[in-house]
Amino acid sequence: MWNALLKAAGGGVATGMGYVNLEDMMTYNVMSSVATILISTTVLNEVDEKIKSGQVSIDLIRPFNFKGSLFCSTIGTNSVKASIEALPLLIFSILLYDISIPSFKYQLLSLFCLVNALILLFMLNYVLGLLGFWYLSVWQFRMIVGILIMILGGQQIPLWFFPDYLVDASAYLPFRLVYFAPLSIFLEKTSLIDSLSLILQQFLWIGFFIFIEKTVWSRGIRKLVIQGG
């Protein structure tokens, strides 16, 4: 699809983040698929299931941190997927397609940004999972977040192809920091200062969700105790 569209546009298009050609889009799509494997999390469903089944009460008396154990589980699962899914996909794509490889500096920045994206996505889903203390079902939250990340997060289509009003709206939300930020850094479509700014924004949003999580968690546990859970 991108091949036909960009050829019709003369091989590339000018965007607010510079000139974008077919090689850029191939790289973006491949790295987006790799990133999806590396930062995916099922913590929302896991938390909700533990709350509904009462398993959370047992986890609370165990000598480990509830959130920490779920995060370690996510890291373990994604590490396995990285070796059996992401790495073969990356090697296969490099051999078959024209994939743009950034300078070492931008490789490190994009990797650091991707790690932050994993933490941010985990915290966002973890907070939504905790809403299971009050809601019978939370699957709809996962669906809504998934749609927002796909559109405003640039998971499928880079934000540089979107209307200005959507790009402006995304700047006030965390979703673009999950996919679009690390991918645009990888493609060197952001300056060094802008790249560091995106990483700083990730830290701020992570801090925000940690604050929200502590508030929601304490109230949820209080509700659980009052109900005799």
SETINU-362236 format. One record per residue: residue number from 0; x, y negated, z negated of N, C-alpha, C in turn. Coordinates in steps of 0.1 Angstrom, whole numbers, plus 2048, in hexadecimal, padded with zeros to 3 digits. Example, Ala and Ser with C-alpha at 12.3 -4.5 7.8 and 13.67 -1.06 7.14 Angstrom:
2
+-----+-----+-----+-----+------+------+------+-----+-----+-----+
|   n | nc1 | nc2 | nc3 | cac1 | cac2 | cac3 | cc1 | cc2 | cc3 |
+-----+-----+-----+-----+------+------+------+-----+-----+-----+
|   0 | 884 | 839 | 7B2 |  87B |  82D |  7B2 | 884 | 821 | 7B2 |
|   1 | 880 | 816 | 7B9 |  889 |  80B |  7B9 | 881 | 800 | 7B1 |
+-----+-----+-----+-----+------+------+------+-----+-----+-----+
***
This chain:
229
+-----+-----+-----+-----+------+------+------+-----+-----+-----+
|   n | nc1 | nc2 | nc3 | cac1 | cac2 | cac3 | cc1 | cc2 | cc3 |
+-----+-----+-----+-----+------+------+------+-----+-----+-----+
|   0 | 808 | 80C | 800 |  800 |  800 |  800 | 809 | 7F3 | 800 |
|   1 | 813 | 7F3 | 7F7 |  81B |  7E7 |  7F6 | 824 | 7E6 | 803 |
|   2 | 827 | 7F1 | 809 |  82F |  7F1 |  815 | 827 | 7E9 | 820 |
|   3 | 81A | 7ED | 821 |  812 |  7E7 |  82C | 80F | 7D8 | 829 |
|   4 | 80C | 7D5 | 81C |  809 |  7C7 |  818 | 815 | 7BE | 81A |
|   5 | 821 | 7C2 | 816 |  82D |  7BA |  817 | 832 | 7B9 | 825 |
|   6 | 830 | 7C3 | 82D |  834 |  7C2 |  83B | 82B | 7B8 | 842 |
|   7 | 81E | 7B8 | 83E |  815 |  7AF |  844 | 818 | 7A0 | 840 |
|   8 | 81F | 79F | 835 |  823 |  792 |  830 | 831 | 78E | 834 |
|   9 | 836 | 796 | 83D |  844 |  793 |  842 | 84F | 799 | 83B |
|  10 | 84C | 7A3 | 833 |  856 |  7AA |  82B | 857 | 7A6 | 81D |
|  11 | 850 | 79C | 819 |  851 |  797 |  80B | 848 | 78B | 809 |
|  12 | 846 | 787 | 7FD |  83E |  77C |  7F9 | 845 | 773 | 7EF |
|  13 | 842 | 766 | 7EF |  848 |  75D |  7E5 | 83E | 75C | 7DA |
|  14 | 843 | 75E | 7CE |  83B |  75D |  7C2 | 840 | 753 | 7B8 |
|  15 | 839 | 751 | 7AD |  83E |  748 |  7A3 | 84B | 74D | 79C |
|  16 | 84E | 75A | 79E |  85B |  75F |  798 | 865 | 763 | 7A3 |
|  17 | 864 | 75C | 7AF |  86D |  75E |  7B9 | 868 | 767 | 7C4 |
|  18 | 870 | 76A | 7CE |  86C |  772 |  7DA | 86B | 781 | 7D6 |
|  19 | 861 | 787 | 7DA |  85E |  795 |  7D7 | 85D | 79D | 7E4 |
|  20 | 866 | 7A7 | 7E5 |  866 |  7B0 |  7F1 | 862 | 7BE | 7EE |
|  21 | 862 | 7C7 | 7F8 |  85E |  7D4 |  7F6 | 867 | 7DC | 7EC |
|  22 | 874 | 7D9 | 7EC |  87D |  7DF |  7E3 | 879 | 7DC | 7D4 |
|  23 | 876 | 7CF | 7D2 |  871 |  7CB |  7C5 | 865 | 7D3 | 7C0 |
|  24 | 85B | 7D4 | 7C9 |  84F |  7DB |  7C6 | 851 | 7EA | 7C4 |
|  25 | 859 | 7F0 | 7CC |  85C |  7FE |  7C9 | 863 | 800 | 7BC |
|  26 | 86C | 7F7 | 7B9 |  873 |  7F8 |  7AC | 869 | 7F6 | 7A0 |
|  27 | 860 | 7EC | 7A2 |  856 |  7E9 |  798 | 84D | 7F5 | 795 |
|  28 | 848 | 7FB | 7A0 |  83F |  806 |  79E | 846 | 812 | 798 |
|  29 | 852 | 815 | 79C |  859 |  820 |  797 | 85C | 81E | 788 |
|  30 | 861 | 812 | 785 |  865 |  810 |  777 | 859 | 80E | 76E |
|  31 | 84E | 80A | 774 |  841 |  80A |  76C | 83D | 818 | 768 |
|  32 | 83E | 821 | 772 |  83B |  82F |  76F | 844 | 835 | 764 |
|  33 | 851 | 832 | 765 |  85B |  836 |  75B | 857 | 830 | 74E |
|  34 | 854 | 824 | 74D |  851 |  81D |  741 | 844 | 823 | 73A |
|  35 | 83B | 826 | 743 |  82E |  82C |  73E | 831 | 839 | 736 |
|  36 | 83A | 841 | 73B |  83E |  84D |  735 | 845 | 84A | 727 |
|  37 | 84E | 840 | 728 |  857 |  83E |  71C | 850 | 837 | 710 |
|  38 | 846 | 82F | 713 |  840 |  827 |  708 | 831 | 82B | 705 |
|  39 | 82D | 836 | 70B |  81F |  83A |  709 | 81D | 83F | 6FA |
|  40 | 811 | 83D | 6F5 |  80F |  841 |  6E7 | 800 | 846 | 6E5 |
|  41 | 7FE | 850 | 6DD |  7F1 |  854 |  6DA | 7ED | 851 | 6CC |
|  42 | 7F4 | 848 | 6C6 |  7F3 |  845 |  6B7 | 7E4 | 840 | 6B4 |
|  43 | 7DE | 83A | 6BD |  7D0 |  835 |  6BA | 7C7 | 841 | 6B7 |
|  44 | 7C8 | 84B | 6C0 |  7C0 |  857 |  6BE | 7C4 | 85F | 6B2 |
|  45 | 7D1 | 860 | 6AF |  7D6 |  867 |  6A4 | 7D2 | 861 | 697 |
|  46 | 7D2 | 854 | 696 |  7CE |  84D |  689 | 7BF | 84F | 687 |
|  47 | 7B7 | 84D | 692 |  7A9 |  84F |  691 | 7A5 | 85D | 68D |
|  48 | 7AC | 867 | 693 |  7A9 |  875 |  68F | 7AC | 878 | 681 |
|  49 | 7B8 | 873 | 67C |  7BC |  875 |  66E | 7B2 | 86E | 664 |
|  50 | 7AC | 863 | 668 |  7A3 |  85C |  65F | 795 | 864 | 65F |
|  51 | 791 | 868 | 66B |  784 |  86F |  66C | 785 | 87D | 665 |
|  52 | 790 | 883 | 666 |  791 |  891 |  660 | 795 | 891 | 651 |
|  53 | 799 | 885 | 64C |  79D |  884 |  63F | 7AC | 887 | 63C |
|  54 | 7B3 | 88B | 647 |  7C1 |  88E |  646 | 7C9 | 883 | 641 |
|  55 | 7C4 | 876 | 643 |  7CC |  86B |  63F | 7CD | 86B | 630 |
|  56 | 7C3 | 870 | 628 |  7C4 |  871 |  61A | 7D0 | 87A | 616 |
|  57 | 7D2 | 885 | 61D |  7DD |  88E |  61A | 7EA | 888 | 61E |
|  58 | 7EA | 881 | 629 |  7F7 |  87A |  62D | 7FB | 86F | 623 |
|  59 | 7F2 | 869 | 61C |  7F5 |  85E |  613 | 7FD | 863 | 607 |
|  60 | 7FB | 870 | 603 |  802 |  875 |  5F7 | 80F | 87C | 5FB |
|  61 | 812 | 87D | 608 |  81F |  882 |  60C | 82A | 878 | 60B |
|  62 | 836 | 87D | 609 |  842 |  874 |  607 | 848 | 86D | 613 |
|  63 | 83F | 869 | 61C |  844 |  861 |  628 | 83A | 857 | 62C |
|  64 | 83F | 84D | 633 |  836 |  842 |  638 | 82D | 847 | 643 |
|  65 | 820 | 844 | 642 |  816 |  848 |  64B | 819 | 843 | 659 |
|  66 | 81B | 836 | 65A |  81D |  830 |  667 | 82B | 834 | 66D |
|  67 | 835 | 835 | 664 |  842 |  839 |  668 | 842 | 847 | 66E |
|  68 | 83A | 850 | 668 |  83A |  85E |  66D | 834 | 85F | 67B |
|  69 | 829 | 856 | 67D |  823 |  856 |  68A | 82C | 850 | 695 |
|  70 | 834 | 846 | 691 |  83D |  840 |  69A | 848 | 849 | 69E |
|  71 | 84D | 851 | 694 |  857 |  85B |  697 | 852 | 866 | 6A0 |
|  72 | 845 | 869 | 69E |  83F |  873 |  6A7 | 83E | 86E | 6B5 |
|  73 | 83B | 861 | 6B6 |  83A |  85B |  6C4 | 848 | 85B | 6CA |
|  74 | 852 | 858 | 6C3 |  860 |  857 |  6C8 | 864 | 865 | 6CC |
|  75 | 861 | 86F | 6C4 |  865 |  87D |  6C8 | 85E | 882 | 6D4 |
|  76 | 851 | 87F | 6D5 |  849 |  883 |  6E1 | 84F | 87C | 6EE |
|  77 | 851 | 86F | 6ED |  855 |  868 |  6F8 | 864 | 86B | 6FC |
|  78 | 86C | 870 | 6F2 |  87A |  874 |  6F6 | 879 | 880 | 6FE |
|  79 | 871 | 88A | 6FB |  86F |  896 |  703 | 86A | 892 | 711 |
|  80 | 860 | 88A | 711 |  85A |  886 |  71E | 865 | 87E | 727 |
|  81 | 86E | 877 | 720 |  878 |  870 |  727 | 881 | 879 | 72F |
|  82 | 884 | 884 | 729 |  88E |  88E |  72F | 887 | 896 | 73A |
|  83 | 87A | 89A | 738 |  874 |  8A3 |  741 | 86B | 89C | 74B |
|  84 | 868 | 88F | 749 |  85F |  888 |  752 | 866 | 87B | 758 |
|  85 | 86A | 873 | 74F |  86F |  866 |  753 | 87C | 867 | 75B |
|  86 | 885 | 86E | 755 |  892 |  870 |  75C | 892 | 876 | 76A |
|  87 | 88A | 881 | 76C |  889 |  887 |  779 | 882 | 87D | 783 |
|  88 | 878 | 876 | 77E |  871 |  86C |  786 | 87B | 861 | 78B |
|  89 | 883 | 85C | 781 |  88C |  851 |  784 | 897 | 856 | 78E |
|  90 | 89C | 862 | 78C |  8A7 |  867 |  795 | 8A1 | 869 | 7A3 |
|  91 | 895 | 870 | 7A4 |  88E |  872 |  7B0 | 88C | 865 | 7B8 |
|  92 | 887 | 85B | 7B1 |  884 |  84E |  7B7 | 890 | 847 | 7BC |
|  93 | 89B | 848 | 7B5 |  8A8 |  841 |  7B9 | 8AD | 848 | 7C6 |
|  94 | 8AB | 855 | 7C7 |  8B1 |  85C |  7D2 | 8A8 | 85A | 7DF |
|  95 | 89B | 858 | 7DD |  892 |  857 |  7E8 | 88F | 849 | 7ED |
|  96 | 88F | 83F | 7E3 |  88A |  832 |  7E6 | 895 | 828 | 7E3 |
|  97 | 893 | 81C | 7E9 |  89C |  810 |  7E6 | 898 | 80A | 7D9 |
|  98 | 89F | 80F | 7CE |  89C |  80A |  7C1 | 8A7 | 7FF | 7BD |
|  99 | 8A2 | 7F4 | 7B9 |  8AB |  7E9 |  7B5 | 8B1 | 7EC | 7A7 |
| 100 | 8BE | 7EC | 7A6 |  8C4 |  7EE |  799 | 8CA | 7E0 | 794 |
| 101 | 8C6 | 7DB | 789 |  8CA |  7CE |  784 | 8D8 | 7CF | 77F |
| 102 | 8DE | 7C3 | 77C |  8EB |  7C2 |  775 | 8EA | 7C8 | 767 |
| 103 | 8F6 | 7CC | 762 |  8F6 |  7D2 |  755 | 8EF | 7CA | 74A |
| 104 | 8F1 | 7BD | 74B |  8EB |  7B4 |  741 | 8DC | 7B5 | 741 |
| 105 | 8D6 | 7B5 | 74D |  8C8 |  7B6 |  74E | 8C3 | 7C4 | 74B |
| 106 | 8CB | 7CE | 74D |  8C7 |  7DC |  749 | 8C6 | 7DD | 73A |
| 107 | 8CF | 7D7 | 733 |  8CF |  7D7 |  724 | 8C2 | 7CF | 71F |
| 108 | 8C0 | 7C3 | 725 |  8B5 |  7BB |  721 | 8A8 | 7C2 | 723 |
| 109 | 8A6 | 7C8 | 72F |  89A |  7CF |  732 | 898 | 7DB | 729 |
| 110 | 8A3 | 7E2 | 726 |  8A2 |  7EE |  71D | 89D | 7E9 | 70F |
| 111 | 8A3 | 7DE | 70A |  8A0 |  7D9 |  6FD | 891 | 7D5 | 6FD |
| 112 | 88D | 7CE | 708 |  87F |  7CA |  709 | 876 | 7D5 | 70A |
| 113 | 87A | 7E0 | 710 |  871 |  7EC |  711 | 870 | 7F3 | 703 |
| 114 | 87A | 7F3 | 6FB |  879 |  7F8 |  6EE | 86F | 7F0 | 6E6 |
| 115 | 870 | 7E3 | 6E7 |  867 |  7DA |  6E0 | 858 | 7DD | 6E5 |
| 116 | 857 | 7DF | 6F2 |  84A |  7E2 |  6F8 | 844 | 7EF | 6F2 |
| 117 | 84C | 7F9 | 6EF |  848 |  805 |  6E9 | 842 | 802 | 6DB |
| 118 | 84A | 7FA | 6D3 |  846 |  7F7 |  6C6 | 839 | 7EE | 6C6 |
| 119 | 838 | 7E5 | 6CF |  82D |  7DC |  6D0 | 820 | 7E4 | 6D4 |
| 120 | 822 | 7ED | 6DD |  816 |  7F5 |  6E2 | 812 | 7FF | 6D6 |
| 121 | 81C | 804 | 6CF |  819 |  80D |  6C4 | 811 | 806 | 6B9 |
| 122 | 816 | 7FA | 6B6 |  80F |  7F2 |  6AB | 801 | 7EE | 6AF |
| 123 | 800 | 7EA | 6BB |  7F2 |  7E6 |  6C0 | 7E9 | 7F2 | 6BF |
| 124 | 7ED | 7FD | 6C4 |  7E4 |  809 |  6C3 | 7E2 | 80E | 6B5 |
| 125 | 7EC | 80D | 6AD |  7EB |  811 |  69F | 7E1 | 809 | 697 |
| 126 | 7E1 | 7FB | 699 |  7D7 |  7F3 |  693 | 7C9 | 7F6 | 698 |
| 127 | 7C8 | 7F9 | 6A4 |  7BA |  7FC |  6AA | 7B6 | 80A | 6A4 |
| 128 | 7BF | 813 | 6A2 |  7BC |  820 |  69C | 7B7 | 81F | 68E |
| 129 | 7BD | 815 | 686 |  7B8 |  813 |  679 | 7AA | 80E | 678 |
| 130 | 7A5 | 809 | 683 |  797 |  805 |  683 | 78D | 810 | 681 |
| 131 | 793 | 81D | 682 |  78B |  829 |  67F | 786 | 829 | 671 |
| 132 | 78C | 822 | 668 |  787 |  821 |  65A | 779 | 81B | 65A |
| 133 | 775 | 813 | 664 |  768 |  80D |  664 | 75F | 811 | 670 |
| 134 | 765 | 816 | 67B |  75D |  819 |  687 | 75D | 828 | 689 |
| 135 | 752 | 82D | 68D |  750 |  83C |  690 | 759 | 840 | 69B |
| 136 | 75B | 838 | 6A5 |  763 |  83B |  6B0 | 76C | 82F | 6B5 |
| 137 | 778 | 831 | 6B8 |  781 |  826 |  6BD | 786 | 828 | 6CB |
| 138 | 781 | 832 | 6D2 |  786 |  835 |  6DF | 784 | 829 | 6E9 |
| 139 | 779 | 822 | 6E6 |  776 |  816 |  6EF | 781 | 80C | 6EE |
| 140 | 788 | 80A | 6E2 |  792 |  801 |  6E0 | 79F | 805 | 6E9 |
| 141 | 7A1 | 812 | 6E9 |  7AC |  817 |  6F1 | 7AA | 814 | 700 |
| 142 | 79D | 816 | 704 |  79A |  814 |  712 | 79B | 805 | 716 |
| 143 | 796 | 7FC | 70D |  797 |  7EE |  710 | 7A6 | 7E9 | 710 |
| 144 | 7AE | 7EE | 707 |  7BC |  7EA |  707 | 7C3 | 7EF | 713 |
| 145 | 7C0 | 7FB | 717 |  7C5 |  801 |  723 | 7C3 | 7F9 | 72F |
| 146 | 7B6 | 7F4 | 731 |  7B2 |  7EC |  73C | 7BA | 7DE | 73C |
| 147 | 7BB | 7D8 | 730 |  7C1 |  7CB |  72F | 7D0 | 7CC | 732 |
| 148 | 7D6 | 7D7 | 72D |  7E5 |  7D9 |  730 | 7E7 | 7DC | 73F |
| 149 | 7DE | 7E3 | 745 |  7DF |  7E6 |  753 | 7DE | 7DA | 75C |
| 150 | 7D5 | 7D1 | 758 |  7D3 |  7C4 |  75F | 7DC | 7B9 | 75B |
| 151 | 7DB | 7B5 | 74E |  7E2 |  7A9 |  749 | 7F1 | 7AD | 745 |
| 152 | 7F3 | 7BA | 744 |  800 |  7BF |  740 | 809 | 7C2 | 74C |
| 153 | 804 | 7C2 | 758 |  80B |  7C4 |  764 | 810 | 7D2 | 765 |
| 154 | 808 | 7DC | 760 |  80C |  7EA |  761 | 80C | 7EF | 76F |
| 155 | 802 | 7EB | 777 |  801 |  7EF |  785 | 805 | 7E5 | 78F |
| 156 | 800 | 7D8 | 78C |  803 |  7CD |  795 | 80A | 7C2 | 78E |
| 157 | 816 | 7BE | 792 |  81D |  7B3 |  78B | 815 | 7A6 | 78A |
| 158 | 817 | 79F | 77F |  80F |  793 |  77D | 812 | 788 | 787 |
| 159 | 81D | 789 | 78E |  820 |  77E |  798 | 817 | 77E | 7A4 |
| 160 | 80F | 789 | 7A5 |  805 |  789 |  7B0 | 7F7 | 784 | 7AB |
| 161 | 7F6 | 781 | 79E |  7E9 |  77D |  799 | 7E6 | 76E | 79A |
| 162 | 7DA | 76A | 799 |  7D6 |  75C |  799 | 7DD | 755 | 78D |
| 163 | 7DF | 748 | 78E |  7E6 |  741 |  783 | 7DE | 742 | 776 |
| 164 | 7D0 | 742 | 777 |  7C9 |  741 |  76A | 7CA | 74F | 762 |
| 165 | 7CC | 75A | 76A |  7CE |  766 |  763 | 7DC | 767 | 75D |
| 166 | 7E6 | 762 | 764 |  7F4 |  761 |  760 | 7F5 | 759 | 753 |
| 167 | 7EE | 74D | 753 |  7EE |  744 |  748 | 7E7 | 74B | 73C |
| 168 | 7DC | 752 | 73E |  7D5 |  759 |  733 | 7DE | 764 | 72D |
| 169 | 7E5 | 76B | 736 |  7EE |  776 |  731 | 7F9 | 771 | 728 |
| 170 | 7FD | 764 | 729 |  808 |  75F |  721 | 804 | 75E | 713 |
| 171 | 7F7 | 75E | 710 |  7F2 |  75C |  702 | 7EE | 76A | 6FC |
| 172 | 7F1 | 775 | 703 |  7ED |  782 |  6FF | 7FA | 78B | 6FF |
| 173 | 7FA | 796 | 6F8 |  806 |  79E |  6F7 | 807 | 7A8 | 702 |
| 174 | 7FD | 7AA | 70B |  7FD |  7B5 |  714 | 808 | 7B4 | 71F |
| 175 | 80C | 7A8 | 723 |  816 |  7A7 |  72E | 824 | 7AA | 728 |
| 176 | 825 | 7AB | 71B |  832 |  7AE |  715 | 834 | 7BD | 714 |
| 177 | 82A | 7C5 | 718 |  82C |  7D3 |  718 | 832 | 7D9 | 725 |
| 178 | 82D | 7D4 | 730 |  833 |  7D9 |  73D | 83A | 7CE | 745 |
| 179 | 833 | 7C3 | 747 |  838 |  7B9 |  750 | 845 | 7B3 | 74B |
| 180 | 846 | 7B1 | 73E |  852 |  7AB |  739 | 85F | 7B3 | 73C |
| 181 | 85F | 7C0 | 737 |  86B |  7C8 |  73A | 86E | 7CA | 749 |
| 182 | 863 | 7CC | 751 |  865 |  7CE |  75F | 86A | 7C2 | 766 |
| 183 | 865 | 7B6 | 763 |  869 |  7AA |  76A | 878 | 7A7 | 766 |
| 184 | 87C | 7AB | 75A |  88A |  7A9 |  756 | 892 | 7B3 | 75D |
| 185 | 88E | 7BF | 75F |  895 |  7C9 |  766 | 898 | 7C5 | 775 |
| 186 | 88E | 7BE | 77A |  88F |  7BA |  788 | 896 | 7AC | 789 |
| 187 | 89A | 7A7 | 77E |  8A2 |  79A |  77D | 899 | 78F | 783 |
| 188 | 88C | 790 | 781 |  883 |  785 |  785 | 882 | 77A | 77A |
| 189 | 888 | 77D | 76F |  888 |  773 |  764 | 896 | 76E | 761 |
| 190 | 898 | 762 | 75E |  8A5 |  75D |  75A | 8A9 | 763 | 74C |
| 191 | 8B6 | 762 | 749 |  8BA |  767 |  73C | 8B3 | 760 | 730 |
| 192 | 8B0 | 753 | 731 |  8A9 |  74C |  727 | 89B | 751 | 726 |
| 193 | 894 | 753 | 731 |  886 |  758 |  732 | 886 | 766 | 72D |
| 194 | 890 | 76E | 730 |  890 |  77C |  72B | 891 | 77C | 71C |
| 195 | 899 | 774 | 716 |  89A |  774 |  708 | 88E | 76E | 701 |
| 196 | 887 | 765 | 708 |  87A |  760 |  703 | 870 | 76A | 703 |
| 197 | 86F | 773 | 70D |  866 |  77E |  70D | 868 | 788 | 702 |
| 198 | 875 | 78A | 6FF |  878 |  793 |  6F4 | 874 | 78D | 6E7 |
| 199 | 877 | 780 | 6E5 |  873 |  779 |  6D9 | 864 | 77A | 6D7 |
| 200 | 85C | 778 | 6E2 |  84D |  779 |  6E1 | 849 | 787 | 6DD |
| 201 | 850 | 791 | 6E1 |  84D |  79F |  6DD | 84F | 7A0 | 6CE |
| 202 | 85A | 79B | 6C9 |  85C |  79B |  6BA | 851 | 794 | 6B3 |
| 203 | 84D | 789 | 6B8 |  842 |  781 |  6B1 | 835 | 789 | 6B1 |
| 204 | 832 | 790 | 6BC |  825 |  798 |  6BD | 826 | 7A4 | 6B4 |
| 205 | 832 | 7AA | 6B4 |  834 |  7B6 |  6AB | 832 | 7B2 | 69C |
| 206 | 838 | 7A6 | 699 |  836 |  7A1 |  68B | 828 | 79E | 688 |
| 207 | 820 | 799 | 692 |  812 |  796 |  690 | 80A | 7A3 | 68E |
| 208 | 80D | 7AD | 695 |  806 |  7BA |  694 | 80A | 7C1 | 687 |
| 209 | 816 | 7C0 | 682 |  81A |  7C5 |  676 | 812 | 7BF | 66A |
| 210 | 810 | 7B2 | 66B |  808 |  7AA |  661 | 7FA | 7AF | 661 |
| 211 | 7F4 | 7B0 | 66D |  7E6 |  7B5 |  66F | 7E5 | 7C3 | 66A |
| 212 | 7EF | 7CB | 66D |  7EE |  7D9 |  669 | 7EE | 7DB | 65A |
| 213 | 7F6 | 7D3 | 653 |  7F7 |  7D4 |  644 | 7EA | 7D0 | 63E |
| 214 | 7E3 | 7C5 | 644 |  7D6 |  7C1 |  63F | 7CC | 7CB | 641 |
| 215 | 7CB | 7D0 | 64D |  7C1 |  7DA |  651 | 7C3 | 7E7 | 649 |
| 216 | 7CF | 7EB | 648 |  7D3 |  7F8 |  640 | 7CF | 7F7 | 632 |
| 217 | 7D2 | 7EC | 62B |  7CE |  7EB |  61D | 7BF | 7EB | 61B |
| 218 | 7B8 | 7E4 | 624 |  7A9 |  7E4 |  622 | 7A3 | 7F2 | 626 |
| 219 | 7A9 | 7F8 | 62F |  7A5 |  806 |  633 | 7A7 | 810 | 628 |
| 220 | 7B2 | 80F | 622 |  7B5 |  818 |  617 | 7AC | 816 | 60B |
| 221 | 7A9 | 809 | 608 |  7A0 |  805 |  5FE | 792 | 80B | 600 |
| 222 | 78E | 80A | 60D |  781 |  80F |  610 | 781 | 81F | 60F |
| 223 | 78C | 825 | 612 |  78D |  834 |  611 | 78C | 838 | 602 |
| 224 | 793 | 830 | 5F9 |  793 |  834 |  5EB | 786 | 832 | 5E5 |
| 225 | 77F | 827 | 5E9 |  772 |  824 |  5E3 | 768 | 82F | 5E7 |
| 226 | 769 | 834 | 5F3 |  760 |  83E |  5F8 | 764 | 84C | 5F3 |
| 227 | 770 | 84D | 5EC |  774 |  859 |  5E6 | 77B | 862 | 5EF |
| 228 | 781 | 85C | 5FA |  788 |  864 |  604 | 796 | 869 | 5FF |
+-----+-----+-----+-----+------+------+------+-----+-----+-----+
***
